[in-house]
Amino acid sequence: MKKERVNPWIWVPTLYFAEGLPYFMVNTISVIMFKKMGMDNGSMAWYTSLLYLPWVIKPFWSPFVDLVRTKRWWTVVMQILMSAVFFLVAFSLPGLSPEEIAAGSAPSLFSLTLILFWITAFASATHDIAADGFYMLALKEKEQSFFVGIRSTFYRLSSLFGQGVLVVIAGLIEKNTGDIPLSWRLTVIVAASILTVLSVYHVFLLPAPAADARREGTGVKNIFVSFGETFRTFFSKPLVWLTILFLLLYRLPEALVVKMVPAFLVDPVEKGGLGLSTVSYGLVNNTVGVVGIVLGGIIGGAYMSRVGLKRSLWIMGLSLALPCVVYLYMSLTQTQSIPLIASCVFIEQFGYGFGFTAYMLYMIFFAEGNYKTAHYSLCTAFMAASMMLPGAFAGYIETALGYSWFFVLVMITCLATVLAVALVRRKIPEDFGCSAK
């Protein structure tokens, strides 16, 4: 029987672990999986970047999640749907021989898998809308503030599990069996099983707050009118076009790097890569790297709260962009030292986590005023587009240039981050984001 009130410690951690796991499976695990299965860099980056699209267009259907059924219903149903689709993904992966994988398999072999990942991506984006709304409805205001750190922690733990533990599992199976397709089938089945357990758990243990009810008297016409007003006010803001440029340019170096790093780390030395095994890749990039980004985010938040957004923006922008030079260094030396590779990845990811906090706070700054929540949601759409659009072409650029010249180009695009900061910094109040006013 559903209860209106359930201790938040029972469901908040599991809810946000369940929110993060599909996201990282779709947007991160898919990259290394398709690469290890033999997809060429251009196709891999193009198809996996397009999986960001549901998060880009998420604001367009979020009002209908408010209108139809309850947030609890959407949350549980999307979890069940994603669980089922992940099982289908596992059995849709083509059985390829080592020779076929080495030759580079055609993307058409992965058509069904890509379709299933697309379904998961839309379900995951919808789940984000519902779960975040449910969180606000099921908790009192003081509880929301207290548990925001808990939800963030478990979301990051899902990242560590998905990008680290699951990849290591795939690597160990690959090492013991020599069967790459089997290693990824079993790994996806593990993820699907965990999500299934969480789905069943939430069916019974998520609360059913009275505030989480279908809004009566809210018709489709009113939704469209409200939606139109949201867009009108967003694009009427004084800084809107500078903000859009900032949102699209600030992370340009990282947007290019993030799609090519998995390929660079696992490609053989003769192809310009570092030749890491799947296990080593999981430990280096998806464990050490995740720890780096989490620590960077924590320290970045603490630093920004002391000096404010305006004073921190230059150092944070440069800390996000310039550490990408570690990949240029590794591509030139092709070092085989795992500790050195891990240190380089940690430095870059720490810098990214540190610099990304300014990006998030700027979106909060721009969204201030009427329609704050809706305007912030539109900012996150541009945030997703900033990763999707460059990432889609990163593989083709790398194929044309090779890894070393690709990373030279990445360093040149650091100028885009400098331009992005210069565009908006003077418009930010001196004390915004500073807790020591």
C-alpha positions as a Python dict, from the first residue, in 0.01 Angstrom:
ca = {
    (1, 'M'): (0, 0, 0),
    (2, 'K'): (131, 343, -95),
    (3, 'K'): (217, 577, 191),
    (4, 'E'): (201, 954, 169),
    (5, 'R'): (510, 987, 386),
    (6, 'V'): (821, 763, 375),
    (7, 'N'): (1154, 838, 543),
    (8, 'P'): (1363, 1014, 271),
    (9, 'W'): (1670, 809, 359),
    (10, 'I'): (1482, 505, 227),
    (11, 'W'): (1419, 640, -123),
    (12, 'V'): (1626, 952, -205),
    (13, 'P'): (1961, 769, -241),
    (14, 'T'): (1816, 489, -455),
    (15, 'L'): (1611, 731, -668),
    (16, 'Y'): (1915, 931, -772),
    (17, 'F'): (2130, 623, -824),
    (18, 'A'): (1854, 503, -1056),
    (19, 'E'): (1851, 843, -1229),
    (20, 'G'): (2224, 843, -1295),
    (21, 'L'): (2283, 484, -1406),
    (22, 'P'): (2085, 497, -1736),
    (23, 'Y'): (2228, 839, -1822),
    (24, 'F'): (2586, 716, -1793),
    (25, 'M'): (2505, 392, -1972),
    (26, 'V'): (2362, 583, -2268),
    (27, 'N'): (2609, 870, -2291),
    (28, 'T'): (2936, 721, -2163),
    (29, 'I'): (2933, 341, -2158),
    (30, 'S'): (2797, 331, -2512),
    (31, 'V'): (3110, 511, -2636),
    (32, 'I'): (3360, 253, -2511),
    (33, 'M'): (3125, -36, -2589),
    (34, 'F'): (3083, 59, -2956),
    (35, 'K'): (3455, 132, -2983),
    (36, 'K'): (3551, -209, -2842),
    (37, 'M'): (3294, -372, -3071),
    (38, 'G'): (3478, -234, -3374),
    (39, 'M'): (3285, 80, -3472),
    (40, 'D'): (3511, 341, -3635),
    (41, 'N'): (3577, 668, -3452),
    (42, 'G'): (3369, 884, -3685),
    (43, 'S'): (3056, 670, -3663),
    (44, 'M'): (3102, 610, -3290),
    (45, 'A'): (3124, 980, -3205),
    (46, 'W'): (2839, 1073, -3441),
    (47, 'Y'): (2586, 817, -3320),
    (48, 'T'): (2666, 844, -2950),
    (49, 'S'): (2657, 1225, -2963),
    (50, 'L'): (2307, 1213, -3111),
    (51, 'L'): (2200, 1025, -2800),
    (52, 'Y'): (2227, 1361, -2619),
    (53, 'L'): (1932, 1491, -2823),
    (54, 'P'): (1656, 1395, -2573),
    (55, 'W'): (1825, 1612, -2310),
    (56, 'V'): (1849, 1898, -2562),
    (57, 'I'): (1476, 1894, -2638),
    (58, 'K'): (1366, 1788, -2289),
    (59, 'P'): (1203, 2127, -2210),
    (60, 'F'): (960, 2078, -2499),
    (61, 'W'): (777, 1787, -2338),
    (62, 'S'): (835, 1853, -1969),
    (63, 'P'): (498, 2040, -1937),
    (64, 'F'): (316, 1724, -2045),
    (65, 'V'): (483, 1523, -1768),
    (66, 'D'): (318, 1775, -1535),
    (67, 'L'): (-17, 1734, -1709),
    (68, 'V'): (-45, 1357, -1748),
    (69, 'R'): (-65, 1127, -1444),
    (70, 'T'): (169, 1187, -1146),
    (71, 'K'): (544, 1235, -1104),
    (72, 'R'): (554, 909, -909),
    (73, 'W'): (386, 725, -1196),
    (74, 'W'): (627, 867, -1455),
    (75, 'T'): (928, 787, -1235),
    (76, 'V'): (836, 422, -1180),
    (77, 'V'): (714, 356, -1535),
    (78, 'M'): (1029, 504, -1691),
    (79, 'Q'): (1248, 290, -1464),
    (80, 'I'): (1058, -24, -1564),
    (81, 'L'): (1079, 73, -1932),
    (82, 'M'): (1454, 135, -1913),
    (83, 'S'): (1509, -196, -1736),
    (84, 'A'): (1325, -383, -2010),
    (85, 'V'): (1504, -199, -2291),
    (86, 'F'): (1846, -265, -2140),
    (87, 'F'): (1774, -639, -2147),
    (88, 'L'): (1684, -599, -2515),
    (89, 'V'): (2007, -404, -2574),
    (90, 'A'): (2206, -694, -2432),
    (91, 'F'): (2056, -938, -2680),
    (92, 'S'): (2066, -695, -2974),
    (93, 'L'): (2446, -666, -2979),
    (94, 'P'): (2581, -841, -3289),
    (95, 'G'): (2803, -1144, -3243),
    (96, 'L'): (3128, -1042, -3410),
    (97, 'S'): (3448, -1240, -3446),
    (98, 'P'): (3780, -1084, -3339),
    (99, 'E'): (3867, -1048, -3709),
    (100, 'E'): (3544, -861, -3784),
    (101, 'I'): (3599, -632, -3485),
    (102, 'A'): (3958, -561, -3590),
    (103, 'A'): (3839, -480, -3943),
    (104, 'G'): (3584, -228, -3813),
    (105, 'S'): (3221, -332, -3825),
    (106, 'A'): (2962, -134, -4019),
    (107, 'P'): (2728, 87, -3814),
    (108, 'S'): (2432, -90, -3981),
    (109, 'L'): (2510, -394, -3766),
    (110, 'F'): (2426, -183, -3463),
    (111, 'S'): (2102, -32, -3596),
    (112, 'L'): (1874, -213, -3351),
    (113, 'T'): (2108, -144, -3059),
    (114, 'L'): (2116, 227, -3145),
    (115, 'I'): (1735, 240, -3167),
    (116, 'L'): (1710, 80, -2825),
    (117, 'F'): (1962, 327, -2682),
    (118, 'W'): (1751, 607, -2828),
    (119, 'I'): (1442, 474, -2650),
    (120, 'T'): (1643, 455, -2329),
    (121, 'A'): (1770, 809, -2378),
    (122, 'F'): (1417, 950, -2412),
    (123, 'A'): (1300, 746, -2113),
    (124, 'S'): (1599, 864, -1908),
    (125, 'A'): (1539, 1231, -1994),
    (126, 'T'): (1171, 1190, -1902),
    (127, 'H'): (1271, 1018, -1578),
    (128, 'D'): (1495, 1318, -1495),
    (129, 'I'): (1197, 1553, -1529),
    (130, 'A'): (969, 1334, -1318),
    (131, 'A'): (1221, 1240, -1047),
    (132, 'D'): (1338, 1598, -990),
    (133, 'G'): (977, 1717, -971),
    (134, 'F'): (884, 1430, -740),
    (135, 'Y'): (1175, 1519, -509),
    (136, 'M'): (1036, 1870, -463),
    (137, 'L'): (681, 1747, -404),
    (138, 'A'): (767, 1465, -163),
    (139, 'L'): (1001, 1661, 64),
    (140, 'K'): (950, 1969, 277),
    (141, 'E'): (1160, 2274, 194),
    (142, 'K'): (1413, 2214, 473),
    (143, 'E'): (1443, 1848, 375),
    (144, 'Q'): (1508, 1947, 14),
    (145, 'S'): (1805, 2158, 123),
    (146, 'F'): (1941, 1885, 350),
    (147, 'F'): (1911, 1603, 96),
    (148, 'V'): (2045, 1795, -205),
    (149, 'G'): (2396, 1679, -109),
    (150, 'I'): (2274, 1321, -59),
    (151, 'R'): (2111, 1308, -402),
    (152, 'S'): (2421, 1456, -565),
    (153, 'T'): (2643, 1201, -389),
    (154, 'F'): (2440, 901, -504),
    (155, 'Y'): (2413, 1040, -856),
    (156, 'R'): (2793, 1057, -861),
    (157, 'L'): (2814, 706, -714),
    (158, 'S'): (2604, 584, -1005),
    (159, 'S'): (2860, 752, -1232),
    (160, 'L'): (3145, 575, -1054),
    (161, 'F'): (2961, 242, -1072),
    (162, 'G'): (2847, 281, -1432),
    (163, 'Q'): (3165, 425, -1580),
    (164, 'G'): (3409, 240, -1355),
    (165, 'V'): (3280, -85, -1207),
    (166, 'L'): (3074, -194, -1509),
    (167, 'V'): (3359, -125, -1753),
    (168, 'V'): (3601, -320, -1533),
    (169, 'I'): (3350, -609, -1526),
    (170, 'A'): (3336, -602, -1906),
    (171, 'G'): (3716, -597, -1920),
    (172, 'L'): (3754, -892, -1685),
    (173, 'I'): (3503, -1100, -1882),
    (174, 'E'): (3680, -1004, -2206),
    (175, 'K'): (4019, -1101, -2056),
    (176, 'N'): (3896, -1441, -1935),
    (177, 'T'): (3688, -1538, -2239),
    (178, 'G'): (3838, -1342, -2529),
    (179, 'D'): (3480, -1272, -2638),
    (180, 'I'): (3419, -896, -2659),
    (181, 'P'): (3049, -912, -2757),
    (182, 'L'): (2979, -1155, -2471),
    (183, 'S'): (3157, -926, -2223),
    (184, 'W'): (2929, -635, -2310),
    (185, 'R'): (2612, -847, -2320),
    (186, 'L'): (2675, -970, -1967),
    (187, 'T'): (2770, -622, -1846),
    (188, 'V'): (2450, -467, -1983),
    (189, 'I'): (2252, -753, -1823),
    (190, 'V'): (2412, -664, -1488),
    (191, 'A'): (2305, -299, -1531),
    (192, 'A'): (1955, -405, -1639),
    (193, 'S'): (1921, -635, -1339),
    (194, 'I'): (2022, -363, -1094),
    (195, 'L'): (1777, -118, -1249),
    (196, 'T'): (1503, -383, -1234),
    (197, 'V'): (1563, -434, -861),
    (198, 'L'): (1552, -57, -806),
    (199, 'S'): (1230, -31, -1009),
    (200, 'V'): (1054, -294, -800),
    (201, 'Y'): (1189, -134, -482),
    (202, 'H'): (1045, 203, -584),
    (203, 'V'): (706, 59, -679),
    (204, 'F'): (657, -25, -312),
    (205, 'L'): (870, 226, -124),
    (206, 'L'): (837, 558, -303),
    (207, 'P'): (593, 779, -111),
    (208, 'A'): (268, 900, -268),
    (209, 'P'): (248, 1264, -149),
    (210, 'A'): (-86, 1441, -177),
    (211, 'A'): (85, 1725, -363),
    (212, 'D'): (179, 1482, -642),
    (213, 'A'): (-153, 1482, -820),
    (214, 'R'): (-269, 1553, -1174),
    (215, 'R'): (-347, 1921, -1205),
    (216, 'E'): (-717, 1953, -1267),
    (217, 'G'): (-843, 2214, -1507),
    (218, 'T'): (-512, 2242, -1688),
    (219, 'G'): (-579, 2183, -2054),
    (220, 'V'): (-344, 2140, -2346),
    (221, 'K'): (-428, 2492, -2467),
    (222, 'N'): (-317, 2645, -2138),
    (223, 'I'): (1, 2441, -2148),
    (224, 'F'): (87, 2579, -2492),
    (225, 'V'): (6, 2936, -2384),
    (226, 'S'): (228, 2900, -2077),
    (227, 'F'): (498, 2737, -2286),
    (228, 'G'): (491, 3022, -2537),
    (229, 'E'): (520, 3276, -2257),
    (230, 'T'): (819, 3090, -2117),
    (231, 'F'): (999, 3113, -2450),
    (232, 'R'): (901, 3476, -2505),
    (233, 'T'): (1035, 3586, -2167),
    (234, 'F'): (1351, 3375, -2205),
    (235, 'F'): (1444, 3529, -2539),
    (236, 'S'): (1349, 3877, -2413),
    (237, 'K'): (1614, 3874, -2139),
    (238, 'P'): (1885, 4139, -2192),
    (239, 'L'): (2177, 3892, -2194),
    (240, 'V'): (2009, 3611, -2383),
    (241, 'W'): (2226, 3599, -2697),
    (242, 'L'): (2552, 3645, -2507),
    (243, 'T'): (2434, 3374, -2268),
    (244, 'I'): (2356, 3133, -2551),
    (245, 'L'): (2705, 3190, -2696),
    (246, 'F'): (2855, 3136, -2350),
    (247, 'L'): (2661, 2813, -2299),
    (248, 'L'): (2767, 2680, -2640),
    (249, 'L'): (3134, 2786, -2633),
    (250, 'Y'): (3251, 2754, -2272),
    (251, 'R'): (3289, 2373, -2284),
    (252, 'L'): (3398, 2339, -2650),
    (253, 'P'): (3741, 2182, -2574),
    (254, 'E'): (3582, 1929, -2338),
    (255, 'A'): (3302, 1853, -2585),
    (256, 'L'): (3560, 1747, -2843),
    (257, 'V'): (3782, 1561, -2596),
    (258, 'V'): (3510, 1361, -2420),
    (259, 'K'): (3416, 1161, -2730),
    (260, 'M'): (3771, 1084, -2837),
    (261, 'V'): (3941, 1003, -2506),
    (262, 'P'): (3792, 649, -2482),
    (263, 'A'): (3905, 573, -2837),
    (264, 'F'): (4248, 729, -2778),
    (265, 'L'): (4310, 533, -2459),
    (266, 'V'): (4213, 192, -2601),
    (267, 'D'): (4330, 222, -2964),
    (268, 'P'): (4654, 30, -3029),
    (269, 'V'): (4985, 218, -3029),
    (270, 'E'): (5029, 169, -3404),
    (271, 'K'): (4706, 365, -3458),
    (272, 'G'): (4824, 650, -3237),
    (273, 'G'): (4647, 539, -2917),
    (274, 'L'): (4778, 416, -2584),
    (275, 'G'): (4659, 56, -2612),
    (276, 'L'): (4496, 23, -2270),
    (277, 'S'): (4300, -292, -2193),
    (278, 'T'): (3932, -253, -2107),
    (279, 'V'): (4011, -317, -1739),
    (280, 'S'): (4286, -53, -1734),
    (281, 'Y'): (4061, 190, -1918),
    (282, 'G'): (3784, 138, -1662),
    (283, 'L'): (4022, 199, -1373),
    (284, 'V'): (4202, 498, -1528),
    (285, 'N'): (3935, 698, -1707),
    (286, 'N'): (3616, 591, -1540),
    (287, 'T'): (3736, 553, -1181),
    (288, 'V'): (4032, 786, -1130),
    (289, 'G'): (3870, 1032, -1371),
    (290, 'V'): (3535, 1031, -1189),
    (291, 'V'): (3710, 1086, -855),
    (292, 'G'): (3890, 1381, -1012),
    (293, 'I'): (3575, 1544, -1143),
    (294, 'V'): (3394, 1497, -810),
    (295, 'L'): (3682, 1649, -610),
    (296, 'G'): (3711, 1930, -861),
    (297, 'G'): (3341, 2007, -827),
    (298, 'I'): (3355, 2010, -447),
    (299, 'I'): (3661, 2236, -431),
    (300, 'G'): (3527, 2456, -710),
    (301, 'G'): (3201, 2509, -526),
    (302, 'A'): (3384, 2598, -204),
    (303, 'Y'): (3616, 2841, -386),
    (304, 'M'): (3333, 3011, -573),
    (305, 'S'): (3128, 3055, -257),
    (306, 'R'): (3421, 3251, -111),
    (307, 'V'): (3498, 3483, -403),
    (308, 'G'): (3177, 3483, -610),
    (309, 'L'): (3106, 3396, -973),
    (310, 'K'): (3255, 3706, -1134),
    (311, 'R'): (3594, 3687, -962),
    (312, 'S'): (3623, 3310, -1013),
    (313, 'L'): (3511, 3292, -1376),
    (314, 'W'): (3850, 3345, -1544),
    (315, 'I'): (4039, 3090, -1335),
    (316, 'M'): (3754, 2841, -1363),
    (317, 'G'): (3726, 2881, -1740),
    (318, 'L'): (4101, 2831, -1785),
    (319, 'S'): (4104, 2535, -1545),
    (320, 'L'): (3838, 2368, -1757),
    (321, 'A'): (4010, 2427, -2091),
    (322, 'L'): (4389, 2424, -2046),
    (323, 'P'): (4431, 2082, -1873),
    (324, 'C'): (4324, 1921, -2204),
    (325, 'V'): (4693, 1963, -2292),
    (326, 'V'): (4761, 1636, -2105),
    (327, 'Y'): (4606, 1445, -2396),
    (328, 'L'): (4829, 1624, -2644),
    (329, 'Y'): (5128, 1529, -2429),
    (330, 'M'): (5019, 1165, -2411),
    (331, 'S'): (4952, 1148, -2787),
    (332, 'L'): (5304, 1277, -2859),
    (333, 'T'): (5482, 1050, -2611),
    (334, 'Q'): (5242, 751, -2627),
    (335, 'T'): (5344, 671, -2272),
    (336, 'Q'): (5273, 320, -2147),
    (337, 'S'): (5296, 412, -1779),
    (338, 'I'): (4959, 347, -1618),
    (339, 'P'): (5034, 574, -1316),
    (340, 'L'): (5131, 859, -1552),
    (341, 'I'): (4821, 808, -1769),
    (342, 'A'): (4602, 799, -1458),
    (343, 'S'): (4765, 1118, -1326),
    (344, 'C'): (4706, 1300, -1655),
    (345, 'V'): (4342, 1192, -1666),
    (346, 'F'): (4295, 1296, -1303),
    (347, 'I'): (4442, 1643, -1370),
    (348, 'E'): (4216, 1701, -1671),
    (349, 'Q'): (3903, 1574, -1500),
    (350, 'F'): (3976, 1768, -1181),
    (351, 'G'): (4013, 2084, -1390),
    (352, 'Y'): (3688, 2012, -1568),
    (353, 'G'): (3499, 1952, -1242),
    (354, 'F'): (3647, 2270, -1094),
    (355, 'G'): (3560, 2483, -1397),
    (356, 'F'): (3216, 2335, -1457),
    (357, 'T'): (3082, 2473, -1127),
    (358, 'A'): (3103, 2826, -1271),
    (359, 'Y'): (2901, 2714, -1573),
    (360, 'M'): (2625, 2577, -1351),
    (361, 'L'): (2614, 2888, -1134),
    (362, 'Y'): (2599, 3113, -1438),
    (363, 'M'): (2286, 2930, -1553),
    (364, 'I'): (2130, 2996, -1211),
    (365, 'F'): (2229, 3365, -1243),
    (366, 'F'): (2071, 3397, -1588),
    (367, 'A'): (1752, 3213, -1486),
    (368, 'E'): (1680, 3453, -1196),
    (369, 'G'): (1336, 3620, -1206),
    (370, 'N'): (995, 3502, -1326),
    (371, 'Y'): (979, 3151, -1479),
    (372, 'K'): (1307, 3067, -1302),
    (373, 'T'): (1261, 2689, -1324),
    (374, 'A'): (1154, 2691, -1688),
    (375, 'H'): (1433, 2928, -1791),
    (376, 'Y'): (1691, 2712, -1612),
    (377, 'S'): (1554, 2410, -1799),
    (378, 'L'): (1604, 2593, -2130),
    (379, 'C'): (1962, 2672, -2026),
    (380, 'T'): (2024, 2301, -1966),
    (381, 'A'): (1899, 2234, -2321),
    (382, 'F'): (2171, 2459, -2460),
    (383, 'M'): (2414, 2291, -2218),
    (384, 'A'): (2332, 1952, -2371),
    (385, 'A'): (2358, 2097, -2723),
    (386, 'S'): (2706, 2230, -2640),
    (387, 'M'): (2821, 1870, -2593),
    (388, 'M'): (2615, 1707, -2867),
    (389, 'L'): (2705, 1929, -3164),
    (390, 'P'): (3089, 1931, -3139),
    (391, 'G'): (3097, 1570, -3021),
    (392, 'A'): (2906, 1454, -3328),
    (393, 'F'): (3189, 1564, -3558),
    (394, 'A'): (3483, 1490, -3327),
    (395, 'G'): (3536, 1139, -3463),
    (396, 'Y'): (3544, 1249, -3826),
    (397, 'I'): (3789, 1530, -3737),
    (398, 'E'): (4017, 1288, -3552),
    (399, 'T'): (4006, 1041, -3842),
    (400, 'A'): (4119, 1317, -4080),
    (401, 'L'): (4390, 1463, -3853),
    (402, 'G'): (4512, 1179, -3631),
    (403, 'Y'): (4520, 1197, -3252),
    (404, 'S'): (4811, 1438, -3207),
    (405, 'W'): (4682, 1702, -3448),
    (406, 'F'): (4330, 1650, -3314),
    (407, 'F'): (4450, 1740, -2965),
    (408, 'V'): (4639, 2042, -3110),
    (409, 'L'): (4302, 2155, -3249),
    (410, 'V'): (4145, 2101, -2907),
    (411, 'M'): (4401, 2335, -2753),
    (412, 'I'): (4323, 2597, -3017),
    (413, 'T'): (3954, 2576, -2924),
    (414, 'C'): (4049, 2684, -2572),
    (415, 'L'): (4022, 3033, -2724),
    (416, 'A'): (3646, 2969, -2745),
    (417, 'T'): (3637, 2931, -2366),
    (418, 'V'): (3832, 3256, -2327),
    (419, 'L'): (3586, 3432, -2561),
    (420, 'A'): (3287, 3286, -2372),
    (421, 'V'): (3415, 3420, -2039),
    (422, 'A'): (3496, 3761, -2189),
    (423, 'L'): (3142, 3790, -2331),
    (424, 'V'): (2956, 3761, -2001),
    (425, 'R'): (3192, 3831, -1712),
    (426, 'R'): (3141, 4208, -1697),
    (427, 'K'): (2762, 4161, -1680),
    (428, 'I'): (2775, 3958, -1356),
    (429, 'P'): (2725, 4140, -1023),
    (430, 'E'): (3036, 4143, -802),
    (431, 'D'): (2873, 3955, -513),
    (432, 'F'): (2667, 3696, -704),
    (433, 'G'): (2737, 3348, -569),
    (434, 'C'): (2953, 3476, -285),
    (435, 'S'): (2839, 3357, 57),
    (436, 'A'): (3073, 3593, 239),
    (437, 'K'): (2894, 3914, 145),
}
